[in-house]
Amino acid sequence: MSTMPASLTAARVAIVSGKGGVGKTTVAAALAIAAARAGKNVLLAEMEDREAFAPIFGLRKLAYTEQTIAPNITGLTVEADEALVDYLRMFYGIPTISRALMRTKAVEFATQTAPGLKDILLIGKVKEAESRRHEGAHVFDFLVVDAPPTGRLPRFLDAPRAVVELVKGGQIRTQAQGVLDMVTDPKRCQVVLVTQPEEMPVRETEETIETLSKMGITLGPIVMNGVWPELRSLGKEPEAMLRAAASDAGEDLSDDAIRVLAGVATTHARRARNQRKAMKTLANDVSLPQIELPYLFTERMGRPEVEQLAQILSGCVS
């Protein structure tokens, strides 16, 4: 199991996903910071107005309009109704009508009833930013997308294929084909799955990898988040070992304190051991490298903590 895997920036777009609660948004933010530190001009996009990045970057919220949120990082939140306005403006030149539509239920009805339309609009915005050029050069060197969780990811990424098969011509099919071309091109797009070294997240990660592989989606390294540090063995008598260690350090601890510490240390060691077992299972079942990010013992995950993770990820940015 390698801790220095293939680059997280091997493709121009990194679609970051994972089971709910594994820290995919934190990892996406850390990856954007790591890439920006490497000198890349980065776009960090969140889907469906989740407002998850704003607190990390000291903002009240992100808008659909692109804005600088950190050195070399542009942020935005992609919403289906705003994306539909863009679509109507770019392909049909009717911004006035499209803005009027937003004040009705028409947009909501269209995006919820037309198969795949909402997802096409969301990822289509990413595709537009990925292909945008200025004076012959790409505007963004690298794009990080905080995508829907793995339970919805295959449908999200397969939406353009479904539209291409369903619609035989016109601008909608052209847009869908363009998005499909991006998500299936390994030089342009790869999925970075975030998981935790626990049984359920690992199992869902394996299932997602199998599904996406059959769809022809390129998979990047797996980010194993929340890895507890291993402890050296406390032996069969942890209390005696801790008492001796405390004495060597010049600390006089009560028997109650020693018992509590022994319980905490034993639980920690067991969890770390079980995590390593889960990581080994994933490594045996899936031929993708793993990147380990440590569990941060903190009350909240703020900018300093994300910066700490970014420092680790910088070794996987090229």
C-alpha positions as CSV (number, residue, x, y, z in Angstrom):
1,M,0.0,0.0,0.0
2,S,1.6,3.2,-1.2
3,T,1.5,6.5,0.6
4,M,3.0,8.4,-2.4
5,P,0.6,7.5,-5.2
6,A,0.0,8.8,-8.6
7,S,-0.8,12.5,-8.8
8,L,-4.1,13.9,-7.6
9,T,-3.7,16.4,-10.4
10,A,-3.1,13.9,-13.2
11,A,-6.4,15.1,-14.8
12,R,-7.4,18.8,-15.1
13,V,-10.7,18.1,-13.1
14,A,-10.8,16.2,-9.8
15,I,-14.3,15.1,-8.9
16,V,-14.2,14.5,-5.2
17,S,-16.8,12.3,-3.7
18,G,-17.4,9.9,-0.8
19,K,-19.9,8.4,1.5
20,G,-21.6,11.1,3.6
21,G,-19.6,12.0,6.7
22,V,-16.2,10.9,5.5
23,G,-14.9,14.4,5.0
24,K,-15.0,14.8,1.2
25,T,-15.6,18.6,1.4
26,T,-12.6,19.0,3.7
27,V,-10.4,17.0,1.4
28,A,-11.7,18.9,-1.6
29,A,-10.7,22.2,0.0
30,A,-7.3,20.8,1.1
31,L,-6.7,19.6,-2.4
32,A,-7.5,23.0,-3.9
33,I,-5.1,24.7,-1.4
34,A,-2.3,22.2,-2.2
35,A,-2.7,22.7,-5.9
36,A,-2.7,26.5,-5.4
37,R,0.5,26.3,-3.4
38,A,2.0,24.5,-6.3
39,G,1.3,27.5,-8.5
40,K,-1.9,26.3,-10.2
41,N,-4.8,28.6,-10.9
42,V,-7.6,26.6,-9.2
43,L,-11.4,26.6,-9.5
44,L,-13.1,25.1,-6.4
45,A,-16.7,24.3,-7.1
46,E,-19.4,23.0,-4.8
47,M,-22.7,21.5,-6.1
48,E,-26.2,22.5,-5.2
49,D,-25.6,25.4,-2.9
50,R,-24.3,23.3,0.0
51,E,-22.4,26.3,1.5
52,A,-19.7,24.1,2.9
53,F,-16.6,25.9,1.7
54,A,-17.5,29.4,2.8
55,P,-16.6,28.9,6.5
56,I,-13.3,27.3,5.7
57,F,-12.3,30.4,3.7
58,G,-13.8,32.9,6.1
59,L,-16.8,33.8,3.9
60,R,-20.5,34.1,4.7
61,K,-21.3,32.1,1.6
62,L,-20.2,31.4,-2.0
63,A,-22.1,32.7,-4.9
64,Y,-22.8,31.3,-8.4
65,T,-20.6,34.2,-9.6
66,E,-16.9,33.2,-9.5
67,Q,-15.0,35.0,-6.8
68,T,-11.4,34.8,-5.5
69,I,-11.5,33.1,-2.1
70,A,-7.8,32.5,-1.5
71,P,-4.5,33.0,-3.4
72,N,-4.8,31.2,-6.7
73,I,-8.2,29.8,-5.8
74,T,-11.5,30.9,-7.4
75,G,-14.7,29.6,-5.8
76,L,-18.3,29.2,-6.8
77,T,-21.4,27.2,-5.9
78,V,-23.2,25.7,-8.9
79,E,-27.0,25.8,-8.8
80,A,-29.3,24.3,-11.4
81,D,-31.5,27.3,-11.9
82,E,-28.5,29.7,-12.4
83,A,-26.9,27.1,-14.7
84,L,-30.1,27.0,-16.8
85,V,-30.0,30.8,-17.2
86,D,-26.4,30.5,-18.4
87,Y,-27.4,27.7,-20.8
88,L,-30.3,29.7,-22.3
89,R,-28.2,32.8,-22.6
90,M,-25.2,31.1,-24.3
91,F,-27.2,28.9,-26.7
92,Y,-30.3,30.8,-27.3
93,G,-29.5,34.4,-26.4
94,I,-32.5,35.0,-24.2
95,P,-31.3,36.3,-20.8
96,T,-34.5,38.3,-20.2
97,I,-36.8,35.4,-20.6
98,S,-34.6,33.1,-18.6
99,R,-34.5,35.5,-15.7
100,A,-38.3,35.6,-15.8
101,L,-38.4,31.9,-15.8
102,M,-36.4,31.8,-12.5
103,R,-39.3,33.6,-10.8
104,T,-41.7,30.9,-11.7
105,K,-41.9,27.1,-10.9
106,A,-40.8,26.4,-14.5
107,V,-37.1,25.9,-13.7
108,E,-37.8,23.7,-10.8
109,F,-40.3,21.6,-12.8
110,A,-37.9,21.2,-15.7
111,T,-34.9,20.3,-13.6
112,Q,-36.8,17.8,-11.5
113,T,-38.8,16.0,-14.3
114,A,-36.5,16.0,-17.3
115,P,-34.2,12.9,-16.9
116,G,-30.7,14.0,-16.2
117,L,-31.3,17.6,-16.9
118,K,-30.4,18.9,-13.5
119,D,-27.1,16.9,-13.4
120,I,-26.3,18.0,-16.9
121,L,-26.7,21.7,-15.9
122,L,-24.6,21.2,-12.8
123,I,-21.7,19.4,-14.4
124,G,-22.1,21.4,-17.6
125,K,-21.0,24.5,-15.7
126,V,-17.8,22.7,-14.7
127,K,-17.2,21.7,-18.3
128,E,-17.6,25.3,-19.4
129,A,-15.0,26.4,-16.9
130,E,-12.7,23.5,-17.7
131,S,-12.7,24.4,-21.4
132,R,-12.7,28.2,-21.0
133,R,-9.6,29.9,-22.6
134,H,-8.1,33.3,-22.6
135,E,-5.5,34.3,-25.2
136,G,-5.2,30.6,-26.1
137,A,-4.5,29.3,-22.6
138,H,-6.8,27.6,-20.2
139,V,-8.2,30.0,-17.6
140,F,-8.0,27.4,-14.9
141,D,-5.1,24.9,-14.6
142,F,-7.0,22.7,-12.2
143,L,-10.6,22.3,-11.1
144,V,-11.8,20.6,-7.9
145,V,-15.5,19.6,-7.7
146,D,-17.1,18.8,-4.4
147,A,-19.5,16.3,-6.0
148,P,-22.6,14.5,-4.7
149,P,-22.0,11.6,-2.4
150,T,-21.1,8.2,-3.7
151,G,-24.7,7.0,-3.5
152,R,-25.7,9.5,-6.2
153,L,-22.4,9.9,-8.0
154,P,-22.9,7.2,-10.7
155,R,-26.2,8.7,-11.8
156,F,-24.7,12.2,-11.7
157,L,-21.8,11.2,-13.9
158,D,-23.9,9.0,-16.2
159,A,-26.5,11.8,-16.9
160,P,-24.8,13.1,-20.0
161,R,-24.7,9.6,-21.5
162,A,-28.4,9.1,-20.8
163,V,-29.2,12.4,-22.5
164,V,-27.0,11.6,-25.5
165,E,-28.8,8.3,-26.0
166,L,-32.3,9.9,-25.5
167,V,-31.9,13.1,-27.5
168,K,-31.0,12.7,-31.2
169,G,-30.0,16.3,-32.0
170,G,-30.0,20.0,-31.0
171,Q,-28.1,22.0,-28.4
172,I,-29.1,19.8,-25.5
173,R,-27.5,16.8,-27.1
174,T,-24.5,18.8,-28.1
175,Q,-24.1,20.0,-24.5
176,A,-24.5,16.5,-23.1
177,Q,-22.0,15.1,-25.6
178,G,-19.5,17.8,-24.5
179,V,-19.9,16.9,-20.9
180,L,-19.6,13.2,-21.6
181,D,-16.4,13.8,-23.5
182,M,-14.9,15.5,-20.5
183,V,-15.9,13.0,-17.8
184,T,-14.7,10.0,-19.8
185,D,-11.3,11.6,-20.9
186,P,-8.6,10.5,-18.4
187,K,-6.5,13.6,-19.2
188,R,-9.4,15.9,-18.4
189,C,-11.2,14.2,-15.5
190,Q,-10.7,11.7,-12.7
191,V,-12.8,10.8,-9.7
192,V,-11.0,11.1,-6.3
193,L,-12.9,9.0,-3.8
194,V,-12.6,9.9,-0.1
195,T,-13.3,7.2,2.5
196,Q,-12.5,6.4,6.1
197,P,-10.8,3.2,7.3
198,E,-14.0,1.7,8.6
199,E,-16.0,-1.3,7.3
200,M,-19.1,0.5,5.9
201,P,-17.3,3.4,4.1
202,V,-14.7,0.9,2.7
203,R,-17.4,-1.4,1.4
204,E,-19.3,1.5,-0.3
205,T,-16.1,2.7,-1.8
206,E,-15.4,-0.7,-3.3
207,E,-18.9,-0.8,-4.8
208,T,-18.6,2.7,-6.2
209,I,-15.2,1.9,-7.8
210,E,-16.7,-1.2,-9.5
211,T,-19.7,0.8,-10.8
212,L,-17.6,3.8,-12.1
213,S,-15.0,1.4,-13.7
214,K,-17.8,-0.2,-15.7
215,M,-18.9,3.3,-16.8
216,G,-15.4,4.1,-18.2
217,I,-14.7,6.7,-15.5
218,T,-11.1,7.2,-14.6
219,L,-10.3,6.8,-10.9
220,G,-7.5,8.6,-9.1
221,P,-5.9,7.6,-5.8
222,I,-8.2,6.9,-2.9
223,V,-7.9,9.4,0.0
224,M,-8.1,7.5,3.3
225,N,-9.3,10.2,5.7
226,G,-9.2,10.1,9.5
227,V,-6.4,7.6,10.1
228,W,-5.5,7.2,13.7
229,P,-1.8,6.9,14.6
230,E,-0.6,3.5,15.6
231,L,0.5,3.0,19.2
232,R,3.3,0.7,20.3
233,S,2.1,-2.3,22.2
234,L,1.3,-1.8,25.8
235,G,1.7,-5.5,26.5
236,K,-0.5,-7.6,28.6
237,E,-0.2,-5.2,31.6
238,P,-0.9,-1.7,30.2
239,E,-1.4,-0.2,33.6
240,A,2.0,-1.3,34.7
241,M,3.6,0.0,31.6
242,L,1.9,3.4,31.9
243,R,2.8,3.6,35.6
244,A,6.5,3.0,34.7
245,A,6.3,5.5,31.9
246,A,4.8,8.1,34.2
247,S,7.5,7.5,36.8
248,D,10.2,7.9,34.2
249,A,8.7,11.2,33.2
250,G,8.6,12.4,36.8
251,E,4.8,12.3,37.0
252,D,3.0,10.9,40.0
253,L,-0.4,9.6,38.8
254,S,-3.1,8.1,40.9
255,D,-4.3,4.6,40.3
256,D,-7.6,6.0,38.9
257,A,-5.8,8.1,36.4
258,I,-3.6,5.2,35.3
259,R,-6.7,3.0,34.8
260,V,-8.4,5.7,32.7
261,L,-5.3,6.2,30.6
262,A,-4.9,2.5,30.1
263,G,-8.5,2.2,29.0
264,V,-8.1,5.1,26.5
265,A,-4.8,3.7,25.2
266,T,-6.3,0.2,24.8
267,T,-9.3,1.6,22.9
268,H,-7.0,3.7,20.7
269,A,-4.8,0.8,19.9
270,R,-7.7,-1.4,19.0
271,R,-9.3,1.2,16.7
272,A,-5.9,1.9,15.0
273,R,-5.5,-1.9,14.5
274,N,-9.0,-2.3,13.0
275,Q,-8.4,0.7,10.7
276,R,-5.2,-0.9,9.4
277,K,-7.2,-4.1,8.7
278,A,-9.8,-2.1,6.7
279,M,-7.1,-0.3,4.7
280,K,-5.5,-3.7,4.0
281,T,-8.8,-5.1,2.8
282,L,-9.3,-2.2,0.4
283,A,-5.8,-2.5,-0.9
284,N,-6.2,-6.2,-1.6
285,D,-9.6,-5.7,-3.3
286,V,-8.9,-2.6,-5.3
287,S,-5.8,-1.8,-7.4
288,L,-5.7,1.9,-6.6
289,P,-3.1,3.6,-4.4
290,Q,-4.2,5.1,-1.1
291,I,-3.3,8.5,0.4
292,E,-3.5,8.6,4.2
293,L,-4.7,11.7,6.0
294,P,-4.5,11.6,9.8
295,Y,-7.4,12.0,12.2
296,L,-7.1,15.5,13.7
297,F,-8.0,15.6,17.3
298,T,-9.8,18.9,17.3
299,E,-13.2,20.2,18.2
300,R,-13.8,21.8,14.8
301,M,-12.4,21.6,11.3
302,G,-11.3,25.1,10.4
303,R,-8.8,26.7,8.0
304,P,-5.7,25.8,10.1
305,E,-6.7,22.1,10.0
306,V,-7.4,22.1,6.3
307,E,-4.1,23.8,5.7
308,Q,-2.4,21.0,7.7
309,L,-4.1,18.4,5.4
310,A,-3.2,20.4,2.4
311,Q,0.5,20.2,3.4
312,I,0.2,16.4,3.3
313,L,-1.6,16.4,-0.1
314,S,1.0,18.6,-1.6
315,G,3.2,15.6,-1.9
316,C,0.7,14.2,-4.4
317,V,0.3,17.3,-6.5
318,S,2.3,17.6,-9.7
